[in-house]
Amino acid sequence: MQLTRYTDFGIRTLMYLALSPERETLFRIAEITEVFDLSPNHVSKIVHHLGKEGYLQTVRGKSGGFRLGKPAEQINIGQLVRILENSLAPIDCTKPYCRFTPSCQLKGMLAEAVDAYLAVLDRYTLADVVSNRDELKALLPDLSIPVLEI
């Protein structure tokens, strides 16, 4: 099973925020796009979605931005994946229509596999994902030093 980039980028965004829970200033979309080299438009949609779902607290306006909407310990990875993914169906038997569909047993097996996949993710929180905080932080660029483009 492969997650969409949307979900991947949503999880990365939350991981980044969870690495600095004590930070007083709000995070900005430009910061996320710079750290992960992502499209601002894409990140805006993800941040909006995560805000609507309560994973982020968003503040509009000139000094606006966002932060985690709840502690990392309360953000379940399985639930997050369910919310961010449009579909968790591993195959689409309708395009093109498969003649085996009425009697196919593979659909049930794949549904069982997806359930098992989500059951594993349900055992973890965002706090678990960033439990190696120091190692993860060491991999991030220092955004306080301006990057010179050549």
C-alpha positions as CSV (number, residue, x, y, z in Angstrom):
1,M,0.0,0.0,0.0
2,Q,1.4,3.4,-0.9
3,L,0.2,6.7,0.6
4,T,-0.5,9.6,-1.7
5,R,1.9,12.5,-1.7
6,Y,-0.8,14.6,-0.1
7,T,-0.8,12.3,3.0
8,D,3.0,12.0,3.0
9,F,3.3,15.8,3.0
10,G,0.6,16.2,5.6
11,I,2.5,13.8,7.9
12,R,5.8,15.5,7.2
13,T,4.3,18.9,8.1
14,L,2.9,17.5,11.4
15,M,6.3,15.9,12.2
16,Y,8.1,19.2,11.6
17,L,5.7,21.0,13.9
18,A,5.9,18.3,16.6
19,L,9.7,18.7,16.7
20,S,9.3,22.2,18.2
21,P,6.2,22.0,20.4
22,E,7.6,24.7,22.7
23,R,8.0,27.2,19.9
24,E,6.2,30.4,20.6
25,T,6.0,31.8,17.0
26,L,3.6,30.4,14.6
27,F,4.8,28.2,11.7
28,R,4.3,29.6,8.2
29,I,3.6,27.8,4.9
30,A,6.8,29.3,3.4
31,E,8.9,27.6,6.1
32,I,7.4,24.2,5.3
33,T,7.9,24.7,1.6
34,E,11.5,25.7,2.1
35,V,12.3,22.8,4.5
36,F,10.8,20.1,2.3
37,D,11.0,21.8,-1.1
38,L,7.3,21.6,-1.7
39,S,4.8,23.7,-3.7
40,P,3.2,26.5,-1.6
41,N,-0.1,25.8,-3.2
42,H,0.0,22.1,-2.2
43,V,1.1,22.9,1.3
44,S,-1.7,25.5,1.7
45,K,-4.3,22.9,0.8
46,I,-2.8,20.4,3.3
47,V,-2.6,23.0,6.1
48,H,-6.2,24.1,5.4
49,H,-7.4,20.5,5.5
50,L,-5.4,19.7,8.7
51,G,-6.8,22.9,10.3
52,K,-10.4,21.9,9.4
53,E,-9.9,18.5,11.0
54,G,-8.4,20.0,14.2
55,Y,-4.9,18.8,13.7
56,L,-3.7,22.3,13.3
57,Q,-4.7,25.6,15.0
58,T,-4.6,28.2,12.2
59,V,-4.5,32.0,12.6
60,R,-5.3,34.2,9.7
61,G,-3.9,37.6,8.9
62,K,-0.6,39.3,8.6
63,S,1.0,37.7,11.7
64,G,-0.9,34.5,11.1
65,G,0.3,31.0,10.8
66,F,-0.3,27.6,12.4
67,R,0.7,25.2,15.1
68,L,-0.3,21.8,16.3
69,G,-4.0,21.8,17.2
70,K,-3.5,19.1,19.8
71,P,-0.5,17.4,21.5
72,A,1.5,14.9,19.4
73,E,0.5,12.2,21.8
74,Q,-3.1,12.7,20.8
75,I,-2.6,12.5,17.0
76,N,-3.1,8.9,15.9
77,I,-1.3,8.0,12.7
78,G,-4.0,5.5,11.5
79,Q,-6.7,8.0,12.0
80,L,-4.6,10.7,10.3
81,V,-4.1,8.5,7.2
82,R,-7.8,7.7,7.0
83,I,-8.6,11.4,7.0
84,L,-6.0,12.5,4.5
85,E,-6.3,9.6,2.0
86,N,-9.1,10.0,-0.6
87,S,-9.4,6.2,-0.9
88,L,-7.7,3.3,0.8
89,A,-9.0,0.8,-1.8
90,P,-5.9,-0.9,-3.2
91,I,-7.6,-1.6,-6.6
92,D,-10.5,-0.3,-8.6
93,C,-12.4,-3.2,-10.3
94,T,-14.6,-0.8,-12.2
95,K,-12.1,0.9,-14.5
96,P,-12.0,-1.0,-16.7
97,Y,-14.6,-3.3,-15.3
98,C,-13.2,-6.7,-14.4
99,R,-15.4,-9.7,-15.3
100,F,-14.3,-11.5,-12.2
101,T,-15.8,-8.8,-9.9
102,P,-19.0,-10.6,-9.0
103,S,-17.2,-13.7,-7.8
104,C,-13.8,-12.4,-7.0
105,Q,-12.2,-13.3,-3.6
106,L,-9.2,-11.1,-4.1
107,K,-11.3,-8.0,-3.1
108,G,-11.9,-9.5,0.4
109,M,-8.3,-10.4,0.8
110,L,-7.1,-7.0,-0.1
111,A,-9.7,-5.4,2.2
112,E,-8.3,-7.6,5.0
113,A,-4.7,-6.5,4.1
114,V,-5.8,-2.8,4.3
115,D,-7.4,-3.4,7.7
116,A,-4.2,-5.0,9.0
117,Y,-2.1,-2.1,7.6
118,L,-4.3,0.4,9.4
119,A,-4.3,-1.6,12.6
120,V,-0.6,-1.3,12.7
121,L,-0.8,2.5,12.1
122,D,-3.5,2.7,14.8
123,R,-0.9,1.7,17.4
124,Y,1.2,4.8,16.8
125,T,1.0,8.5,17.5
126,L,2.8,11.5,16.1
127,A,4.8,11.5,19.3
128,D,6.0,8.0,18.5
129,V,7.0,9.1,15.0
130,V,9.2,11.9,16.3
131,S,10.5,10.1,19.4
132,N,14.0,10.4,17.9
133,R,13.6,14.2,18.0
134,D,17.4,15.0,18.2
135,E,18.2,12.9,15.2
136,L,15.4,14.3,13.1
137,K,16.2,17.9,14.1
138,A,19.9,17.4,13.0
139,L,18.6,16.6,9.5
140,L,16.8,19.9,9.1
141,P,18.3,23.0,7.6
142,D,19.1,25.9,9.9
143,L,16.5,28.4,8.7
144,S,18.0,31.2,10.7
145,I,20.9,31.4,8.2
146,P,19.8,32.9,4.9
147,V,20.4,30.6,1.9
148,L,22.2,32.4,-0.9
149,E,21.0,31.4,-4.4
150,I,23.5,31.4,-7.1
